[in-house]
Amino acid sequence: MPLPRKKGRKRKKFPNKRRCSAHFKEWATNGRKMIINGKEMTVYTSGKLVEAFANVGIPRTYMCFHLWIKNGYMPESPIKTKNRSWYTRGMIECLAMTALECGMTKTTPNMEFMKARWFEEFDKVVRKELM
């Protein structure tokens, strides 16, 4: 006779709190220094984008971001080397905070409502930092 299974523990649900840029200190540790348009900047891979979204309460995978970029929901980084995209701290904060402001949650299936806002805010940050 088989033994009865134990029920797994349920995870605690944490509310999607609005956070300021001070909470981004945790993920911004390992960056790479690059010279872009004559300025030395610290840039991060898309893995740090995943960490930043997780820090604000919207966990997503790398493949999720890749699909968003491929389908045109999220803007692609203008900084590329050998097919690798690099993001500045401002770009990552812009994407994560815009997602929070638009009300994105862990289970938001539709991205159409955020598309225009993401491109608009991302363009402002790129112009400010890279130009």
CNS distance restraints for C-alpha pairs under 8 A (distance, minus, plus):
assign (resid  15 and name CA) (resid  57 and name CA) 7.91 0.50 0.50
assign (resid  16 and name CA) (resid  56 and name CA) 7.44 0.50 0.50
assign (resid  16 and name CA) (resid  57 and name CA) 5.61 0.50 0.50
assign (resid  16 and name CA) (resid  58 and name CA) 7.80 0.50 0.50
assign (resid  16 and name CA) (resid 105 and name CA) 7.10 0.50 0.50
assign (resid  17 and name CA) (resid  56 and name CA) 7.40 0.50 0.50
assign (resid  17 and name CA) (resid  57 and name CA) 7.36 0.50 0.50
assign (resid  18 and name CA) (resid  56 and name CA) 7.51 0.50 0.50
assign (resid  18 and name CA) (resid 100 and name CA) 6.89 0.50 0.50
assign (resid  19 and name CA) (resid  23 and name CA) 6.63 0.50 0.50
assign (resid  19 and name CA) (resid  56 and name CA) 6.54 0.50 0.50
assign (resid  20 and name CA) (resid  24 and name CA) 7.89 0.50 0.50
assign (resid  21 and name CA) (resid  25 and name CA) 7.81 0.50 0.50
assign (resid  21 and name CA) (resid  93 and name CA) 7.04 0.50 0.50
assign (resid  23 and name CA) (resid  55 and name CA) 7.40 0.50 0.50
assign (resid  23 and name CA) (resid  56 and name CA) 7.88 0.50 0.50
assign (resid  24 and name CA) (resid  28 and name CA) 6.60 0.50 0.50
assign (resid  24 and name CA) (resid  52 and name CA) 6.60 0.50 0.50
assign (resid  24 and name CA) (resid  55 and name CA) 7.31 0.50 0.50
assign (resid  24 and name CA) (resid  93 and name CA) 7.57 0.50 0.50
assign (resid  25 and name CA) (resid  29 and name CA) 7.39 0.50 0.50
assign (resid  27 and name CA) (resid  48 and name CA) 6.38 0.50 0.50
assign (resid  27 and name CA) (resid  51 and name CA) 6.11 0.50 0.50
assign (resid  27 and name CA) (resid  52 and name CA) 6.21 0.50 0.50
assign (resid  27 and name CA) (resid  55 and name CA) 7.97 0.50 0.50
assign (resid  28 and name CA) (resid  48 and name CA) 7.37 0.50 0.50
assign (resid  28 and name CA) (resid  89 and name CA) 7.47 0.50 0.50
assign (resid  30 and name CA) (resid  44 and name CA) 7.56 0.50 0.50
assign (resid  31 and name CA) (resid  42 and name CA) 5.60 0.50 0.50
assign (resid  31 and name CA) (resid  43 and name CA) 5.50 0.50 0.50
assign (resid  31 and name CA) (resid  44 and name CA) 5.17 0.50 0.50
assign (resid  32 and name CA) (resid  42 and name CA) 5.32 0.50 0.50
assign (resid  32 and name CA) (resid  43 and name CA) 5.31 0.50 0.50
assign (resid  32 and name CA) (resid  44 and name CA) 6.44 0.50 0.50
assign (resid  33 and name CA) (resid  40 and name CA) 6.51 0.50 0.50
assign (resid  33 and name CA) (resid  41 and name CA) 5.57 0.50 0.50
assign (resid  33 and name CA) (resid  42 and name CA) 4.53 0.50 0.50
assign (resid  33 and name CA) (resid  43 and name CA) 6.34 0.50 0.50
assign (resid  34 and name CA) (resid  40 and name CA) 5.55 0.50 0.50
assign (resid  34 and name CA) (resid  41 and name CA) 5.38 0.50 0.50
assign (resid  34 and name CA) (resid  42 and name CA) 6.28 0.50 0.50
assign (resid  34 and name CA) (resid  43 and name CA) 6.94 0.50 0.50
assign (resid  35 and name CA) (resid  39 and name CA) 5.27 0.50 0.50
assign (resid  35 and name CA) (resid  40 and name CA) 4.30 0.50 0.50
assign (resid  35 and name CA) (resid  41 and name CA) 6.09 0.50 0.50
assign (resid  36 and name CA) (resid  40 and name CA) 6.31 0.50 0.50
assign (resid  36 and name CA) (resid  41 and name CA) 6.86 0.50 0.50
assign (resid  36 and name CA) (resid 130 and name CA) 7.24 0.50 0.50
assign (resid  37 and name CA) (resid 130 and name CA) 6.88 0.50 0.50
assign (resid  37 and name CA) (resid 131 and name CA) 7.59 0.50 0.50
assign (resid  41 and name CA) (resid  88 and name CA) 7.53 0.50 0.50
assign (resid  42 and name CA) (resid  88 and name CA) 6.43 0.50 0.50
assign (resid  42 and name CA) (resid  89 and name CA) 7.60 0.50 0.50
assign (resid  43 and name CA) (resid  86 and name CA) 5.77 0.50 0.50
assign (resid  43 and name CA) (resid  87 and name CA) 5.34 0.50 0.50
assign (resid  43 and name CA) (resid  88 and name CA) 4.62 0.50 0.50
assign (resid  43 and name CA) (resid  89 and name CA) 6.90 0.50 0.50
assign (resid  44 and name CA) (resid  48 and name CA) 6.18 0.50 0.50
assign (resid  44 and name CA) (resid  86 and name CA) 5.39 0.50 0.50
assign (resid  44 and name CA) (resid  87 and name CA) 5.13 0.50 0.50
assign (resid  44 and name CA) (resid  88 and name CA) 6.12 0.50 0.50
assign (resid  44 and name CA) (resid  89 and name CA) 7.38 0.50 0.50
assign (resid  45 and name CA) (resid  49 and name CA) 7.16 0.50 0.50
assign (resid  45 and name CA) (resid  84 and name CA) 7.76 0.50 0.50
assign (resid  45 and name CA) (resid  85 and name CA) 6.45 0.50 0.50
assign (resid  45 and name CA) (resid  86 and name CA) 5.00 0.50 0.50
assign (resid  45 and name CA) (resid  87 and name CA) 6.20 0.50 0.50
assign (resid  46 and name CA) (resid  50 and name CA) 6.52 0.50 0.50
assign (resid  46 and name CA) (resid  62 and name CA) 7.15 0.50 0.50
assign (resid  46 and name CA) (resid  85 and name CA) 6.96 0.50 0.50
assign (resid  46 and name CA) (resid  86 and name CA) 6.87 0.50 0.50
assign (resid  46 and name CA) (resid  87 and name CA) 7.11 0.50 0.50
assign (resid  47 and name CA) (resid  51 and name CA) 6.45 0.50 0.50
assign (resid  47 and name CA) (resid  62 and name CA) 6.73 0.50 0.50
assign (resid  48 and name CA) (resid  52 and name CA) 6.04 0.50 0.50
assign (resid  49 and name CA) (resid  53 and name CA) 6.29 0.50 0.50
assign (resid  49 and name CA) (resid  92 and name CA) 5.87 0.50 0.50
assign (resid  50 and name CA) (resid  54 and name CA) 6.27 0.50 0.50
assign (resid  50 and name CA) (resid  59 and name CA) 7.20 0.50 0.50
assign (resid  50 and name CA) (resid  60 and name CA) 6.25 0.50 0.50
assign (resid  50 and name CA) (resid  61 and name CA) 6.33 0.50 0.50
assign (resid  50 and name CA) (resid  62 and name CA) 6.27 0.50 0.50
assign (resid  51 and name CA) (resid  55 and name CA) 6.16 0.50 0.50
assign (resid  51 and name CA) (resid  59 and name CA) 7.94 0.50 0.50
assign (resid  52 and name CA) (resid  56 and name CA) 6.54 0.50 0.50
assign (resid  52 and name CA) (resid  92 and name CA) 7.18 0.50 0.50
assign (resid  52 and name CA) (resid  93 and name CA) 7.53 0.50 0.50
assign (resid  52 and name CA) (resid  96 and name CA) 6.80 0.50 0.50
assign (resid  53 and name CA) (resid  57 and name CA) 6.47 0.50 0.50
assign (resid  53 and name CA) (resid  58 and name CA) 5.19 0.50 0.50
assign (resid  53 and name CA) (resid  59 and name CA) 5.75 0.50 0.50
assign (resid  53 and name CA) (resid  60 and name CA) 6.96 0.50 0.50
assign (resid  53 and name CA) (resid  96 and name CA) 5.66 0.50 0.50
assign (resid  54 and name CA) (resid  58 and name CA) 5.12 0.50 0.50
assign (resid  54 and name CA) (resid  59 and name CA) 4.21 0.50 0.50
assign (resid  54 and name CA) (resid  60 and name CA) 6.94 0.50 0.50
assign (resid  55 and name CA) (resid  59 and name CA) 7.84 0.50 0.50
assign (resid  56 and name CA) (resid  96 and name CA) 7.29 0.50 0.50
assign (resid  56 and name CA) (resid 100 and name CA) 7.71 0.50 0.50
assign (resid  57 and name CA) (resid 105 and name CA) 7.65 0.50 0.50
assign (resid  57 and name CA) (resid 106 and name CA) 7.46 0.50 0.50
assign (resid  58 and name CA) (resid 104 and name CA) 7.42 0.50 0.50
assign (resid  58 and name CA) (resid 105 and name CA) 5.84 0.50 0.50
assign (resid  58 and name CA) (resid 106 and name CA) 5.15 0.50 0.50
assign (resid  59 and name CA) (resid 106 and name CA) 6.41 0.50 0.50
assign (resid  60 and name CA) (resid  64 and name CA) 6.27 0.50 0.50
assign (resid  60 and name CA) (resid  65 and name CA) 7.52 0.50 0.50
assign (resid  60 and name CA) (resid 106 and name CA) 7.89 0.50 0.50
assign (resid  61 and name CA) (resid  65 and name CA) 6.83 0.50 0.50
assign (resid  62 and name CA) (resid  66 and name CA) 6.29 0.50 0.50
assign (resid  63 and name CA) (resid  67 and name CA) 6.09 0.50 0.50
assign (resid  64 and name CA) (resid  68 and name CA) 6.24 0.50 0.50
assign (resid  65 and name CA) (resid  69 and name CA) 6.22 0.50 0.50
assign (resid  65 and name CA) (resid  74 and name CA) 7.74 0.50 0.50
assign (resid  66 and name CA) (resid  70 and name CA) 6.11 0.50 0.50
assign (resid  67 and name CA) (resid  71 and name CA) 5.94 0.50 0.50
assign (resid  68 and name CA) (resid  72 and name CA) 6.05 0.50 0.50
assign (resid  68 and name CA) (resid  73 and name CA) 4.98 0.50 0.50
assign (resid  68 and name CA) (resid  74 and name CA) 5.39 0.50 0.50
assign (resid  69 and name CA) (resid  73 and name CA) 5.92 0.50 0.50
assign (resid  69 and name CA) (resid  74 and name CA) 4.89 0.50 0.50
assign (resid  69 and name CA) (resid  75 and name CA) 6.06 0.50 0.50
assign (resid  69 and name CA) (resid  76 and name CA) 5.99 0.50 0.50
assign (resid  72 and name CA) (resid 115 and name CA) 7.92 0.50 0.50
assign (resid  73 and name CA) (resid 111 and name CA) 6.48 0.50 0.50
assign (resid  73 and name CA) (resid 112 and name CA) 6.99 0.50 0.50
assign (resid  73 and name CA) (resid 114 and name CA) 7.68 0.50 0.50
assign (resid  73 and name CA) (resid 115 and name CA) 5.06 0.50 0.50
assign (resid  74 and name CA) (resid 115 and name CA) 6.39 0.50 0.50
assign (resid  74 and name CA) (resid 118 and name CA) 6.49 0.50 0.50
assign (resid  74 and name CA) (resid 119 and name CA) 6.92 0.50 0.50
assign (resid  75 and name CA) (resid 118 and name CA) 7.12 0.50 0.50
assign (resid  75 and name CA) (resid 119 and name CA) 5.80 0.50 0.50
assign (resid  75 and name CA) (resid 122 and name CA) 7.15 0.50 0.50
assign (resid  76 and name CA) (resid  85 and name CA) 7.84 0.50 0.50
assign (resid  77 and name CA) (resid  85 and name CA) 5.91 0.50 0.50
assign (resid  77 and name CA) (resid  86 and name CA) 6.44 0.50 0.50
assign (resid  77 and name CA) (resid  87 and name CA) 6.20 0.50 0.50
assign (resid  78 and name CA) (resid  85 and name CA) 7.57 0.50 0.50
assign (resid  78 and name CA) (resid  86 and name CA) 7.91 0.50 0.50
assign (resid  79 and name CA) (resid  85 and name CA) 5.92 0.50 0.50
assign (resid  79 and name CA) (resid  86 and name CA) 5.37 0.50 0.50
assign (resid  79 and name CA) (resid  87 and name CA) 6.96 0.50 0.50
assign (resid  80 and name CA) (resid  84 and name CA) 5.44 0.50 0.50
assign (resid  80 and name CA) (resid  85 and name CA) 4.65 0.50 0.50
assign (resid  80 and name CA) (resid  86 and name CA) 6.03 0.50 0.50
assign (resid  81 and name CA) (resid  85 and name CA) 6.78 0.50 0.50
assign (resid  81 and name CA) (resid  86 and name CA) 7.93 0.50 0.50
assign (resid  87 and name CA) (resid  91 and name CA) 5.97 0.50 0.50
assign (resid  87 and name CA) (resid  92 and name CA) 6.46 0.50 0.50
assign (resid  88 and name CA) (resid  92 and name CA) 6.48 0.50 0.50
assign (resid  89 and name CA) (resid  93 and name CA) 6.16 0.50 0.50
assign (resid  90 and name CA) (resid  94 and name CA) 5.95 0.50 0.50
assign (resid  90 and name CA) (resid 125 and name CA) 6.59 0.50 0.50
assign (resid  90 and name CA) (resid 129 and name CA) 7.91 0.50 0.50
assign (resid  91 and name CA) (resid  95 and name CA) 6.30 0.50 0.50
assign (resid  91 and name CA) (resid 122 and name CA) 6.42 0.50 0.50
assign (resid  91 and name CA) (resid 125 and name CA) 6.28 0.50 0.50
assign (resid  91 and name CA) (resid 126 and name CA) 7.17 0.50 0.50
assign (resid  92 and name CA) (resid  96 and name CA) 6.23 0.50 0.50
assign (resid  93 and name CA) (resid  97 and name CA) 5.87 0.50 0.50
assign (resid  94 and name CA) (resid  98 and name CA) 5.92 0.50 0.50
assign (resid  94 and name CA) (resid 121 and name CA) 6.75 0.50 0.50
assign (resid  94 and name CA) (resid 122 and name CA) 6.46 0.50 0.50
assign (resid  94 and name CA) (resid 125 and name CA) 7.39 0.50 0.50
assign (resid  95 and name CA) (resid  99 and name CA) 6.21 0.50 0.50
assign (resid  95 and name CA) (resid 118 and name CA) 6.52 0.50 0.50
assign (resid  95 and name CA) (resid 121 and name CA) 7.89 0.50 0.50
assign (resid  95 and name CA) (resid 122 and name CA) 6.99 0.50 0.50
assign (resid  96 and name CA) (resid 100 and name CA) 6.43 0.50 0.50
assign (resid  97 and name CA) (resid 101 and name CA) 6.13 0.50 0.50
assign (resid  98 and name CA) (resid 102 and name CA) 6.12 0.50 0.50
assign (resid  98 and name CA) (resid 117 and name CA) 7.44 0.50 0.50
assign (resid  98 and name CA) (resid 118 and name CA) 6.56 0.50 0.50
assign (resid  98 and name CA) (resid 121 and name CA) 7.65 0.50 0.50
assign (resid  99 and name CA) (resid 103 and name CA) 6.49 0.50 0.50
assign (resid  99 and name CA) (resid 104 and name CA) 5.40 0.50 0.50
assign (resid  99 and name CA) (resid 114 and name CA) 7.31 0.50 0.50
assign (resid  99 and name CA) (resid 118 and name CA) 7.85 0.50 0.50
assign (resid 100 and name CA) (resid 104 and name CA) 5.54 0.50 0.50
assign (resid 100 and name CA) (resid 105 and name CA) 7.72 0.50 0.50
assign (resid 102 and name CA) (resid 114 and name CA) 6.61 0.50 0.50
assign (resid 104 and name CA) (resid 108 and name CA) 5.85 0.50 0.50
assign (resid 111 and name CA) (resid 115 and name CA) 6.40 0.50 0.50
assign (resid 112 and name CA) (resid 116 and name CA) 7.97 0.50 0.50
assign (resid 113 and name CA) (resid 117 and name CA) 7.97 0.50 0.50
assign (resid 114 and name CA) (resid 118 and name CA) 6.01 0.50 0.50
assign (resid 115 and name CA) (resid 119 and name CA) 6.40 0.50 0.50
assign (resid 116 and name CA) (resid 120 and name CA) 6.15 0.50 0.50
assign (resid 117 and name CA) (resid 121 and name CA) 6.12 0.50 0.50
assign (resid 118 and name CA) (resid 122 and name CA) 5.86 0.50 0.50
assign (resid 119 and name CA) (resid 123 and name CA) 5.96 0.50 0.50
assign (resid 120 and name CA) (resid 124 and name CA) 6.51 0.50 0.50
assign (resid 121 and name CA) (resid 125 and name CA) 6.48 0.50 0.50
assign (resid 122 and name CA) (resid 126 and name CA) 6.17 0.50 0.50
assign (resid 123 and name CA) (resid 127 and name CA) 6.14 0.50 0.50
assign (resid 124 and name CA) (resid 128 and name CA) 6.21 0.50 0.50
assign (resid 125 and name CA) (resid 129 and name CA) 6.06 0.50 0.50
assign (resid 126 and name CA) (resid 130 and name CA) 5.60 0.50 0.50
assign (resid 126 and name CA) (resid 131 and name CA) 7.40 0.50 0.50
assign (resid 127 and name CA) (resid 131 and name CA) 5.21 0.50 0.50
